[in-house]
């Protein structure tokens, strides 16, 4: 990365946090809400958002939805629960597997059909990602944004994209 980009990416984290906290407070009031509901995955991004919400409106007005499914890493679930408890955030644990099963999401991803493959599916997906990127010079995500019609591996890309997007959309429905 060149120096120009590095300099543009430097931020004053406390200043940015203050702006985000103000934004959360203002929009909660503007939208006439009593609190904030967020998805908590156990990862860094959602933990940062949860922390900002607690700082903005208090733990008592922050609700975290933890929405694992069959393929979720159990460590992430434990981390999300631990983070919520440590920060005094009320939480709801909602297993979204039944929803995904009902709409056929698990049939889209071939590696999920055999339980042993489910355990290594993350590694398999990473390897396929590397193989695809190395062979085509483009990431599967960038191709999916531009369209996959007529492209190499389009069938599997469509299925994998649908699989992950369905999970995301079910989680968003629960948040709304």
Secondary structure, DSSP 8 states (H G I E B T S, - for coil): --HHHHHHH---HHHHHHHHHHHHHHHHHHTT-SSEEEE--SSHHHHHHHHHHHHHH-GGGEEEEE---TTS-HHHHHHHHHHHHHTT-EEEE---HHHHHHTTHHHH-GGGSSHHHHHHHHHHHHHHHHHHHHHHSS-HHHHHHH--TTSTTHHHHHHHHHHHHHHHHHHHHHH-
